[in-house]
Structures are given as C-alpha cells and as structure tokens.
Amino acid sequence: MCPILDICSPPELMRVFGIDPGSTATGYAIVERTGGRFVLLDAGVIRTKSSDPIPNRLRTIHQGLNAYITVANADCVAIESIFRHRSSESALRLGQARGVALLAAAQHELEVFEYNAMTVKKTVGGHGRAGKPEVARIVGRLVGGNHDLASDASDAAAIAITHLMHSPFHRTRQKRRAT
C-alpha cells in the first residue's frame, strides 16, 4: 500500500466500455477491473453492409452502441484515437464512425479517453508492433475464460484494458487539476 499516492492501489471496481470504431465493423467490449483482475462482461461487433449508404451505416452503429452503453453501466468510455491512414476516404469513414461513437458516449454523459493503436499494443501486447493475433491472445489471457472474440471485439477489449491499466494516472492528474 502506498500512503502518499493512491495510484499505487487500483480502485476496487471500475467498468470501461471499449470501442474499436469502423464503418463496416465497430467492436465493443465491457471490461471490469475488480482488484487486480480483468473481467470481460460482454463483447461483440456491430456490423454494417458496405453496400448501404453511409448515413444508414452510421445510424446502425449509433443505435447499436447506444443500446449496449445503456445496459453496460460503465464508468467511462475508451476509444481508439485517430491515426494516419493511407486512404483519405478510409480515414473519413473511420472519423465518421468515431463521431457517432463519441456522440453515443456524450448522450450517456460518459467521460471519453482516447488511446492510439501503439499505446494499446504496448500496454496489452508488451510492444508497439504487436499484431492483431498476438493482442487477441494476450487479451484472452488477461480476461481469463474461454472467449472466442472477433478481432474487432478483441481490439475493443484491449482498448478498455489499456484504460484500466492507465486509469490510476488519469485519476491522479484529475486530482492535481482540482487543487
């Protein structure tokens, strides 16, 4: 136990709603930390048809996230931040999907924390060049049990776990700002 900073001991219970945004597949995961354990409560993928008009796809993503956030009872949302993309059209679609995800979080008055892919890979995978299969394998070990997650759901769980591992830093920073 660390008497000086409460960052040495994690909170007893924290629940994070993780989002891996995408215009055809948006992964989500609800991960809880109880003491030092991570527990995967739910995870899945909201899928859209690439042949559908983008407004319809965005509505589907928003409605799906809204429904899952409603039942999640999460303390906050963790989402993948924007990264460089070779195709400007792909980057635009990703930005639109992120936008509806951020809107869903705001409608539920949840604080949002953003993590770039390299931070997630370093935190969960141990290094910034971890591939999707490696991250998925480690996520499976961290949450225990026999979870067969789609890669987008596994990525969302990794983002949530990243926040859970970084949350003591965020709490300390918030306390410093308040004083």
C-alpha atoms as one frame of an Amber mdcrd trajectory, in Angstrom:
protein
   0.000   0.000   0.000   1.273   3.430  -0.872   0.203   6.117   1.658   1.448
   9.035  -0.455  -0.327   8.452  -3.769  -3.459   6.454  -4.261  -2.206   5.473
  -7.715  -0.417   2.533  -6.102  -3.684   0.752  -5.425  -6.282   0.350  -8.153
  -9.895   1.186  -7.398 -11.955  -1.701  -6.096 -14.214  -1.743  -9.125 -14.091
   0.040 -12.445 -16.069  -0.734 -15.597 -14.984   0.537 -19.018 -16.846   0.433
 -22.309 -14.197  -0.040 -25.019 -14.830   0.894 -28.653 -12.865  -0.004 -31.773
 -14.629   2.140 -34.387 -15.065   1.184 -38.015 -17.616   1.906 -40.722 -18.312
  -1.765 -41.509 -17.337  -3.335 -38.168 -17.342  -1.499 -34.844 -16.065  -3.582
 -31.963 -17.239  -3.036 -28.409 -16.321  -4.595 -25.088 -17.324  -4.099 -21.498
 -14.402  -4.857 -19.210 -14.360  -4.559 -15.458 -11.437  -4.485 -13.068 -12.110
  -5.921  -9.673  -8.993  -5.585  -7.566  -6.233  -6.764  -9.896  -8.401  -8.920
 -12.200  -9.904  -8.040 -15.555 -13.335  -9.478 -16.286 -14.878  -9.399 -19.754
 -18.612  -8.848 -19.223 -19.660  -8.558 -22.863 -18.106  -8.029 -26.264 -19.164
  -8.089 -29.847 -19.198  -6.380 -33.204 -21.782  -4.086 -34.730 -21.695  -4.898
 -38.438 -22.964  -2.845 -41.343 -23.185  -3.605 -45.049 -20.616  -1.764 -47.142
 -23.268  -1.535 -49.879 -25.580   0.517 -47.627 -25.425   4.325 -47.770 -23.090
   5.772 -45.132 -25.893   7.585 -43.246 -27.667   4.246 -42.723 -24.428   2.582
 -41.607 -23.738   5.388 -39.125 -27.285   5.110 -37.772 -26.804   1.357 -37.258
 -23.508   1.936 -35.417 -25.015   4.681 -33.255 -28.126   2.670 -32.384 -26.061
  -0.411 -31.545 -23.582   1.464 -29.357 -26.393   3.376 -27.689 -28.160   0.119
 -26.795 -25.015  -1.533 -25.410 -23.910   1.562 -23.468 -27.397   1.767 -21.922
 -27.066  -1.681 -20.348 -23.311  -1.557 -19.695 -23.461   0.677 -16.619 -19.902
   1.744 -17.466 -17.878   4.366 -15.621 -16.353   5.720 -18.835 -15.627   5.004
 -22.487 -12.225   4.206 -24.000 -11.891   4.526 -27.767  -9.147   4.199 -30.337
  -7.899   7.604 -31.408  -7.440   8.742 -34.971  -4.318   7.560 -36.721  -2.783
   8.209 -40.092  -4.378   6.366 -42.925  -3.170   5.870 -46.475  -6.590   6.405
 -47.974  -8.317   9.699 -47.238 -11.689   8.050 -47.913 -10.985   5.327 -45.338
  -9.848   7.939 -42.830 -13.048   9.902 -43.410 -15.223   6.794 -42.875 -13.310
   5.959 -39.693 -13.738   9.537 -38.469 -17.465   9.362 -39.097 -17.755   6.089
 -37.171 -15.730   7.598 -34.320 -18.037  10.615 -34.379 -21.184   8.577 -33.805
 -19.383   6.585 -31.095 -18.379   9.813 -29.340 -21.951  11.074 -29.689 -23.310
   7.904 -28.054 -20.870   8.333 -25.147 -21.810  12.011 -24.772 -25.522  11.189
 -24.790 -24.877   8.932 -21.796 -22.711  11.620 -20.166 -19.696   9.324 -20.019
 -16.165  10.659 -19.992 -14.161   9.525 -23.017 -10.492   8.524 -23.017  -8.643
   8.062 -26.300  -5.685   5.766 -26.919  -3.708   5.355 -30.113  -3.039   1.891
 -31.506   0.616   1.894 -30.488  -0.233   2.689 -26.845  -2.787  -0.132 -26.802
  -0.284  -2.566 -28.325   2.449  -1.527 -25.872   0.125  -1.753 -22.880  -1.535
  -5.044 -23.738   0.966  -6.661 -26.093   4.165  -5.518 -24.417   5.478  -3.728
 -27.513   4.146  -1.317 -30.127   4.451  -3.735 -33.018   2.207  -6.482 -31.626
  -0.086  -7.874 -34.310  -3.821  -8.493 -34.020  -3.429 -12.230 -33.258  -0.889
 -11.522 -30.519  -3.070  -8.814 -28.944  -6.111 -11.126 -29.133  -4.182 -13.955
 -27.448  -2.997 -11.692 -24.626  -6.481 -10.182 -24.171  -7.795 -13.740 -23.816
  -5.254 -14.449 -21.088  -5.939 -11.178 -19.275  -9.712 -11.656 -19.105  -9.495
 -15.394 -18.443 -12.062 -17.881 -19.529 -12.567 -19.298 -22.974 -13.529 -16.279
 -25.075 -13.529 -16.620 -28.834 -13.697 -12.962 -29.828 -13.825 -11.450 -33.286
 -10.753  -9.279 -33.905 -12.742  -6.017 -33.631 -14.236  -7.093 -30.283 -10.811
  -8.193 -29.074  -9.387  -4.798 -30.079 -12.183  -3.052 -28.159 -11.369  -5.178
 -25.095  -7.685  -4.264 -25.471  -8.617  -0.566 -25.560 -10.728  -0.964 -22.404
  -7.920  -2.866 -20.655  -5.478  -0.141 -21.685  -7.640   2.423 -19.931  -7.967
   0.243 -16.859  -4.174  -0.030 -16.713  -3.723   3.729 -17.246  -6.640   4.887
 -15.071  -4.598   5.476 -11.888  -2.581   8.046 -13.854  -5.783   9.754 -15.048
  -7.224   9.902 -11.511  -4.022  11.437 -10.146  -3.937  14.001 -12.950  -7.578
  14.928 -12.303  -6.900  15.383  -8.588  -3.936  17.653  -9.360  -6.108  19.773
 -11.685  -8.761  20.122  -8.968  -6.296  21.522  -6.440
